[in-house]
């Protein structure tokens, strides 16, 4: 289905129940491509007037991103176009800023669109499961497993939070599969939603449009065009799309979340690994975290220094150009939406029961501790410390990283990330000599990614592997860490996983002698505070006692969100301990929470544990560019 047909279909759907007034704010002058799109769109709309009547035509064209067919359309080839789409994207970047070095190319992540060779809908084929997930005895673990409360409408509510995998058409029902989420269950009763704020890297517009009432105002954040410029545009009746800034058009707006504001005042917060395309919610496996947030009895004052969950989300929304989009919606057709200002999120809703930490990556160059500590892997480090799951000197951290895209790795970057995963200060890392950092061995990291054989044996075979990315040039590089790769096998059966998840577990280093304890004690003392030690800003003259809390009753922590295990997603640290710089390519978002015991670890992990280590004599990673099934 073409873009014109997608929009025409969505407009027609909107007219079946209501005929909302569709007006556009004044937009900047469109370029030649969009002018051509205007003409094409106008012809399509004119042709559909017999079916779609009494709709006010837009004043100027609405460019919408190219998407695959909706669920009611017959299949068109897709997977074979994936490699070509990536080549075209890289060519556009070359034209914008000249030839890029190979390493830069490898660090830019490829994201996922739904494959073409797929079987149609599925989520309705599997019976709904009651919320029967085991709950940990710890407060935070309960907030992840959650206990649901049925609403008066029959909808489940998750006041303590709920983490589940997505339901899948190809799941092996013989397996002991815990409760799963369908998108209909995540969104809930669409007639009760007063306003929705969504984010997705790629969106199948006609498909996602059907999950919301046509009269509901929706603001959606998506990937900018190749120029990387901010934009705000109406794309459908009551739907506004906003895009954030990307330097030179490089990188991804990769966040996947929902803020669903209900007419009762309740807010549902969703952080997931799935895009708004049918394939992500039916044929491959993803992970979703949901928590319902009550409205406060009365607003609280805005606190610009807050660093908690809603304050972090507010910083994210500002970076995503949501403020401009909200202003336009309020000034034009939707003056009564319940979320009028980004600062309302913390002022009006009570997040006191949220026990997870929100970790974001904001694309750009971040300089100085107050800025560096709020994004990328240094924000992960702060979350680990704030949760009390810092490993300490006596324990080693084993990190298992499941993702759908492989980056370009160096021992320096991987040790840099592992330093944050341990909860160690980034200041200590930067204090080490660059030559020492560059010569460190690989840290204890397991990269969980499907092997070629696993993809071939999956329910959809190679045609279903179009959303998993590892390039041949990466895999065959002389210093690429092939020995760190482990096979990705879903607990639900022969299903490929799009889930981005990190499981970090602690292991004792052995008996620690008195001399080591003395040495550790000697290192305590006065030094400059970093923002990882305090929620408040500081000056270089501030001196405090540093001894971050370490928890002995947790066995590790977990991350779930949009971050793949790549430098593009988590950032690269440089500079000095006095003047640090973190460069981040993508916009990413996820949650971090502690793991109480081994049962917690196995319950949360999406893959079968322990993962099978690649046999380097015969196993190779799945590389879609090498697949004849996707090239044809």
C-alpha positions in Angstrom: 0.0 0.0 0.0 1.4 3.4 -1.0 1.6 6.4 1.3 -1.4 7.9 -0.5 -3.4 4.8 -0.1 -2.5 4.6 3.6 -3.7 8.1 4.3 -6.8 7.7 2.2 -7.7 4.5 4.1 -7.1 6.1 7.5 -9.2 9.1 6.5 -12.0 6.9 5.3 -11.9 5.0 8.6 -12.1 8.2 10.5 -15.3 9.1 8.6 -17.1 5.9 9.6 -17.6 7.1 13.2 -17.2 10.8 13.1 -16.2 13.7 10.8 -13.7 15.7 12.8 -12.5 19.0 11.5 -9.1 18.6 10.0 -7.0 21.8 9.9 -3.3 22.4 9.6 -1.1 25.0 11.3 0.9 27.2 9.0 3.9 25.1 7.9 7.2 26.2 6.3 7.6 26.1 2.5 7.8 22.5 1.3 10.5 21.3 -0.9 10.1 19.9 -4.4 9.6 16.3 -3.3 6.9 17.3 -0.9 5.3 19.4 -3.6 5.1 16.4 -5.8 3.7 14.4 -2.9 1.1 17.1 -2.5 -0.1 16.6 -6.0 -0.2 12.9 -5.6 -2.0 13.1 -2.3 -4.5 15.5 -3.7 -5.3 13.2 -6.6 -5.8 10.3 -4.2 -8.1 12.3 -2.0 -10.2 13.5 -4.9 -10.5 9.9 -6.1 -11.8 8.8 -2.7 -14.5 11.5 -2.3 -17.2 9.0 -3.3 -16.5 7.1 -0.1 -15.1 9.9 2.1 -17.5 12.8 2.1 -17.7 16.1 3.9 -14.1 16.2 5.0 -12.2 19.5 5.0 -9.2 19.2 2.8 -5.8 20.2 4.2 -4.5 23.6 3.2 -1.1 22.2 2.1 0.4 18.7 1.7 1.2 16.4 4.6 4.3 14.4 4.0 4.1 11.1 5.9 6.8 8.5 6.1 6.7 5.5 3.8 5.4 2.4 5.5 4.6 -1.2 4.7 1.1 -2.4 4.1 -1.6 -2.4 6.7 -3.1 -5.6 8.0 -6.0 -5.5 5.6 -3.8 -5.2 2.5 -2.3 -8.0 0.6 1.4 -8.5 1.1 4.0 -6.7 -0.9 7.7 -7.6 -0.9 9.6 -6.1 2.0 12.4 -8.1 3.4 14.4 -8.1 0.2 14.4 -4.3 0.3 16.0 -4.0 3.7 19.6 -3.9 2.5 18.8 -1.5 -0.2 17.0 0.9 2.2 20.2 0.9 4.4 22.4 1.6 1.4 20.2 4.5 0.3 20.2 5.9 3.9 24.0 5.9 4.0 24.2 7.5 0.5 22.0 10.3 1.7 24.3 10.9 4.7 27.3 11.0 2.3 25.6 13.7 0.3 24.9 15.7 3.4 28.3 15.7 4.9 30.7 13.9 2.6 32.2 10.4 2.9 32.0 8.9 6.3 34.7 6.6 7.7 33.8 2.9 7.9 33.7 2.9 11.7 31.1 5.7 11.7 28.9 3.7 9.2 29.0 0.6 11.4 28.0 2.5 14.5 24.8 3.9 13.0 22.0 1.5 13.8 19.6 0.1 11.3 16.1 -0.1 12.6 13.3 -2.4 11.7 10.3 -2.3 9.4 7.9 -5.2 9.2 8.7 -8.0 6.8 6.5 -8.8 3.8 6.3 -12.6 3.9 4.2 -12.9 7.0 1.0 -14.6 8.0 -1.9 -12.5 9.0 -3.2 -11.5 12.3 -2.5 -13.6 15.2 -2.9 -11.8 18.4 -6.6 -12.6 18.4 -5.8 -16.3 17.8 -4.4 -16.9 21.2 -6.7 -17.0 24.3 -6.2 -14.2 26.8 -4.2 -15.2 29.8 -5.0 -13.9 33.3 -2.3 -12.1 35.1 -0.7 -15.0 36.9 3.0 -14.0 36.9 5.0 -14.8 40.0 5.7 -11.9 42.2 8.9 -11.3 44.1 8.8 -10.6 47.8 10.8 -7.4 47.4 8.9 -4.1 46.9 10.7 -3.3 43.7 10.3 -6.8 42.3 6.6 -6.6 43.0 6.5 -3.3 41.0 7.9 -5.1 38.0 5.9 -8.3 38.2 2.9 -6.4 39.4 -0.5 -7.2 40.5 -3.3 -6.1 38.2 -6.6 -4.7 39.2 -9.6 -5.1 36.9 -11.2 -1.7 36.0 -15.0 -1.2 35.9 -14.7 -1.6 32.1 -13.1 -5.0 32.5 -9.7 -3.6 31.7 -6.7 -4.6 33.8 -4.9 -1.9 35.7 -1.3 -2.1 36.8 -0.8 0.3 39.7 2.5 -1.5 40.7 3.8 -2.0 37.2 3.9 -5.0 34.9 6.6 -6.4 32.7 5.6 -8.9 30.0 6.7 -10.3 26.6 4.4 -9.6 23.7 1.9 -12.3 22.5 3.1 -14.1 19.4 1.3 -16.0 16.6 4.1 -18.5 16.4 4.6 -19.3 20.1 4.8 -22.9 21.1 1.8 -23.3 23.3 3.4 -26.5 24.8 5.9 -24.2 26.6 5.2 -22.8 30.0 4.7 -19.3 28.8 4.0 -16.6 31.4 1.2 -14.0 30.7 1.9 -11.8 27.7 0.7 -8.5 26.3 -1.3 -7.7 23.2 -1.4 -4.1 21.9 -5.1 -4.0 22.6 -4.5 -4.9 26.2 -1.7 -2.3 26.5 -3.9 0.5 25.0 -7.1 -0.6 26.8 -10.5 0.8 26.2 -9.8 3.3 23.4 -13.1 5.2 24.0 -11.8 6.2 27.5 -8.5 7.8 26.2 -8.7 11.6 26.2 -5.2 12.1 24.7 -2.3 9.9 23.6 1.4 10.8 23.3 3.3 8.1 21.4 6.8 7.4 20.1 8.1 4.9 17.6 11.0 4.8 15.2 8.8 3.5 12.4 5.0 3.5 12.1 2.4 1.8 10.0 -0.1 4.6 10.0 -3.2 2.9 8.8 -2.6 0.0 11.2 -2.0 2.0 14.4 -4.8 4.5 13.6 -7.4 1.7 14.1 -6.3 1.2 17.8 -7.6 4.7 18.7 -10.9 6.4 18.5 -10.9 8.8 15.5 -11.9 11.7 17.8 -9.0 11.2 20.2 -6.1 13.7 19.8 -2.9 11.8 19.3 0.7 13.3 19.3 3.3 10.9 17.9 7.1 11.3 17.9 8.9 9.7 15.0 12.1 9.6 13.0 13.0 12.9 11.2 13.9 13.0 7.5 17.4 12.9 6.2 18.0 16.6 7.1 17.5 15.8 10.7 15.5 19.0 11.3 12.8 19.4 13.9 9.3 19.4 12.5 5.6 19.5 13.5 3.0 18.4 11.0 -0.6 17.2 11.0 -0.8 13.8 9.3 -4.3 12.5 10.0 -7.5 14.0 11.5 -6.6 14.7 15.2 -3.1 13.3 14.7 0.1 15.4 14.9 3.6 14.1 14.2 6.7 15.8 15.7 10.3 15.0 15.1 13.4 16.0 17.1 16.7 17.3 15.9 19.5 14.9 14.7 22.9 16.3 13.9 23.5 16.1 10.1 20.6 13.7 9.9 22.7 11.0 11.5 21.2 8.6 14.0 17.8 7.3 15.0 14.9 8.6 17.1 14.6 5.1 18.4 12.4 5.6 21.6 9.3 3.5 21.9 6.8 4.6 24.5 3.2 5.7 25.2 1.6 8.1 27.6 -2.1 7.4 27.6 -4.2 10.1 29.4 -7.6 8.7 30.4 -10.8 10.7 30.8 -10.9 9.5 34.4 -7.6 11.2 35.1 -5.6 8.0 35.2 -2.3 8.0 33.2 -0.9 4.8 31.7 2.9 4.9 31.1 4.3 2.3 28.6 7.9 1.7 27.8 8.5 -1.0 25.2 10.9 -2.5 22.6 8.2 -2.6 19.8 7.5 -0.2 17.0 4.0 0.6 15.9 3.9 -2.0 13.1 1.9 -5.2 13.1 4.9 -7.4 12.6 6.4 -6.3 15.9 3.3 -7.2 17.8 2.6 -10.5 16.1 5.5 -12.3 14.5 8.6 -11.4 16.5 8.9 -11.1 20.3 9.2 -7.8 22.2 9.0 -6.7 25.8 6.6 -4.2 27.3 6.5 -2.4 30.7 3.2 -0.8 31.8 2.3 1.1 34.9 -0.9 3.1 35.7 -0.4 6.4 37.5 -3.1 8.2 39.5 -3.9 11.9 39.3 -2.7 13.8 42.4 -5.3 15.2 44.8 -3.8 18.6 44.2 -0.8 19.8 42.0 2.7 20.1 43.4 5.1 22.9 42.5 7.4 22.4 39.6 10.9 21.4 40.8 13.6 22.1 38.1 16.2 20.1 40.1 14.2 16.9 40.4 15.8 13.8 38.9 13.1 11.2 39.5 11.1 9.2 37.0 8.7 11.9 35.8 11.4 14.6 35.8 13.5 12.4 33.5 10.5 11.8 31.3 10.0 15.6 31.1 13.6 16.1 29.9 13.0 13.5 27.3 9.8 15.1 26.0 11.6 18.5 25.8 14.4 16.9 23.7 11.8 15.3 21.4 10.2 18.6 20.3 7.0 17.7 22.1 6.6 21.2 23.6 6.2 22.8 20.1 3.7 20.1 19.1 1.6 20.6 22.2 1.5 24.3 21.7 0.2 23.8 18.2 -2.5 21.3 19.2 -3.7 23.5 22.0 -3.8 26.7 19.8 -5.7 25.0 17.0 -8.2 22.1 17.5 -7.5 20.7 21.0 -7.5 23.4 23.7 -8.8 21.0 26.3 -6.3 18.1 26.2 -5.4 17.1 29.8 -1.7 17.5 29.2 -1.0 21.1 28.3 2.5 21.6 29.5 5.4 19.2 29.9 5.9 20.2 33.5 2.4 18.9 34.2 3.6 15.4 34.1 5.2 15.6 37.5 3.0 18.3 38.9 -0.3 16.6 38.2 0.3 12.9 38.4 1.5 10.9 41.4 4.5 8.7 40.5 5.3 7.6 44.0 4.6 3.9 43.4 7.0 3.8 40.4 10.1 1.9 41.6 12.0 1.5 38.3 14.5 4.1 37.1 14.1 5.7 33.7 17.3 5.9 31.6 17.4 7.9 28.4 19.9 8.6 25.7 19.5 12.1 24.1 21.2 12.5 20.7 23.9 15.1 20.7 27.2 16.3 22.4 26.9 16.5 26.2 29.6 18.4 28.1 30.2 18.8 31.8 29.0 16.5 34.6 25.5 17.8 35.1 24.7 17.1 31.4 26.8 13.9 31.0 25.2 12.2 34.0 21.7 12.5 32.6 22.1 10.6 29.4 23.5 7.4 27.9 25.5 4.8 29.8 26.5 7.3 32.5 22.8 7.7 33.3 22.7 3.9 33.5 25.5 4.2 36.1 23.6 6.7 38.1 20.4 4.5 38.0 22.5 1.5 39.2 23.8 3.5 42.2 20.4 5.1 43.0 18.8 1.6 43.1 21.5 0.3 45.4 22.7 -2.4 43.0 26.3 -1.3 42.6 28.4 -4.4 42.6 31.4 -3.0 44.6 35.0 -4.1 44.5 34.3 -7.6 45.9 31.9 -8.7 43.1 32.3 -9.0 39.3 29.4 -8.1 37.0 28.5 -10.5 34.2 26.5 -8.6 31.6 24.2 -10.4 29.1 23.0 -8.0 26.3 20.2 -9.1 24.0 19.4 -6.9 21.0 18.5 -6.7 17.4 21.4 -4.6 16.0 25.1 -5.1 16.5 27.5 -2.2 16.8 31.2 -1.7 16.2 33.0 -2.7 19.4 36.4 -1.8 20.8 37.8 -3.0 24.1 37.9 0.6 25.2 34.2 1.3 24.6 33.1 -2.1 26.0 35.1 -1.5 29.2 33.7 2.0 29.4 30.2 0.7 29.3 31.0 -2.1 31.8 32.4 0.5 34.2 28.9 2.1 34.2 27.2 -1.3 34.4 29.2 -1.9 37.6 28.0 1.5 39.0 31.6 2.8 39.0 32.2 6.5 38.6 32.8 7.7 35.1 35.3 10.1 36.7 37.4 7.1 37.7 37.3 5.8 34.2 38.5 9.1 32.7 41.2 9.4 35.3 42.9 6.4 33.7 45.4 7.0 31.0 44.1 6.7 27.4 46.8 4.2 26.5 45.8 2.0 29.5 42.1 2.2 28.5 42.8 1.2 24.9 44.7 -1.9 25.9 42.3 -3.5 28.4 41.0 -7.0 27.6 37.3 -7.6 26.9 35.2 -7.4 30.0 32.7 -10.2 31.1 30.0 -9.4 28.5 27.8 -11.8 26.6 26.3 -10.5 23.4 23.0 -12.4 22.9 22.2 -12.4 19.2 20.7 -15.1 16.9 23.0 -17.3 15.0 22.4 -18.1 11.3 21.1 -21.6 12.3 18.7 -20.2 14.8 17.2 -17.9 12.2 16.9 -20.7 9.7 15.2 -22.9 12.3 12.8 -20.2 13.4 9.1 -20.2 12.7 9.4 -17.9 9.7 12.9 -18.9 8.7 15.2 -16.5 7.0 12.4 -14.3 5.7 11.5 -13.5 9.3 15.0 -12.2 10.1 14.6 -8.9 8.4 14.7 -6.9 11.7 18.0 -8.3 13.0 21.2 -6.6 11.9 24.9 -7.6 11.9 27.0 -6.7 8.9 29.5 -9.1 7.3 32.1 -6.3 7.5 31.6 -6.2 11.3 31.6 -9.9 11.8 34.8 -10.6 9.8 36.8 -7.7 11.2 40.1 -8.8 12.7 39.4 -7.5 16.2 35.6 -8.1 16.4 34.7 -10.0 19.6 33.2 -13.1 18.0 34.1 -15.0 21.2 31.6 -13.0 23.2 28.6 -14.1 21.1 25.8 -16.3 22.5 22.7 -17.6 20.8 19.4 -15.9 21.3 16.6 -18.5 21.9 13.2 -17.3 23.0 11.4 -19.1 25.9 8.2 -19.0 23.7 9.7 -21.3 21.1 11.1 -20.8 17.6 10.6 -17.1 17.6 13.1 -14.4 16.9 13.4 -11.6 19.5 13.4 -7.9 18.8 13.6 -7.4 22.6 16.4 -5.1 23.8 17.3 -6.3 27.3 20.4 -6.4 29.6 20.7 -8.8 32.5 23.5 -8.0 34.8 24.4 -10.5 37.5 27.0 -10.4 40.3 29.7 -13.0 40.9 32.0 -13.1 43.9 35.6 -12.4 42.9 36.8 -14.7 45.7 38.1 -14.2 49.2 39.2 -10.7 49.7 42.2 -10.3 51.9 42.7 -7.7 54.5 45.2 -5.9 52.4 42.6 -5.4 49.7 40.1 -4.1 52.3 42.7 -1.7 53.6 43.5 -0.6 50.1 39.8 -0.1 49.5 39.4 1.9 52.7 42.4 4.0 51.9 40.7 5.0 48.6 37.8 6.4 50.5 38.0 10.0 51.4 37.6 13.4 50.1 37.4 14.0 46.4 35.3 16.0 44.0 31.6 15.0 43.9 30.1 13.8 40.6 26.4 14.0 39.9 26.3 10.2 40.2 26.8 10.7 44.0 24.1 13.3 44.4 20.9 14.4 42.8 21.9 18.1 43.1 24.2 20.1 40.8 27.6 20.9 42.1 30.6 23.1 41.5 34.2 21.9 41.2 34.9 23.4 44.6 32.4 21.1 46.3 34.0 18.4 48.5 32.1 15.5 49.9 32.6 12.1 51.4 32.0 9.4 48.7 30.9 5.9 49.7 28.1 4.8 47.4 25.7 2.3 48.8 26.1 -1.3 47.9 23.4 -3.9 48.2 24.2 -7.4 49.3 20.7 -8.7 49.0 20.3 -8.2 45.2 21.9 -10.5 42.7 21.9 -7.9 39.9 19.8 -5.7 37.8 17.9 -5.6 34.5 17.4 -3.1 31.7 14.5 -3.1 29.2 13.9 -0.5 26.5 14.9 0.7 23.1 18.7 0.6 23.5 20.6 -1.9 21.5 24.1 -2.8 22.8 25.9 -0.2 20.6 28.0 3.0 21.1 25.3 4.8 19.0 22.7 4.0 21.6 24.7 4.3 24.8 27.2 7.0 23.9 30.9 7.3 23.9 32.8 9.1 26.7 35.8 11.3 26.2 37.5 14.3 27.8 38.8 14.4 31.3 37.4 13.8 34.8 37.3 17.6 35.1 35.6 18.2 31.7 33.9 15.1 30.4 32.1 14.8 27.1 29.5 12.2 26.0 28.6 11.9 22.4 25.3 10.1 21.7 24.0 9.3 18.2 20.4 8.1 19.0 17.4 8.9 21.1 16.7 5.9 23.3 14.6 5.1 26.4 14.3 2.3 28.9 13.9 1.2 32.5 16.3 -0.3 35.0 15.3 -2.3 38.1 17.0 -4.7 40.6 16.9 -8.5 40.6 16.4 -10.0 44.0 17.4 -13.6 43.3 18.0 -16.2 40.6 14.3 -16.8 40.2 13.9 -13.1 39.4 16.7 -13.3 36.9 15.2 -16.3 35.0 11.7 -14.8 35.2 12.7 -11.5 33.7 15.2 -12.8 31.0 13.4 -13.1 27.7 15.8 -15.8 26.5 16.7 -19.3 27.6 19.4 -19.1 30.2 22.2 -19.8 30.3 22.5 -18.8 26.7 24.4 -21.1 24.4 27.9 -19.8 23.5 28.7 -19.7 19.8 31.0 -22.5 18.6 33.4 -20.3 16.7 34.3 -23.2 14.4 30.8 -23.5 12.9 28.5 -20.7 14.3 28.2 -17.4 12.7 25.9 -14.5 13.5 22.8 -13.9 11.4 23.6 -11.4 8.6 20.5 -10.5 6.6 22.6 -8.9 3.8 24.0 -12.4 3.1 20.5 -14.0 2.9 19.3 -15.0 -0.6 15.8 -15.0 0.9 16.0 -11.3 1.6 17.9 -10.3 -1.6 15.5 -11.8 -4.0 
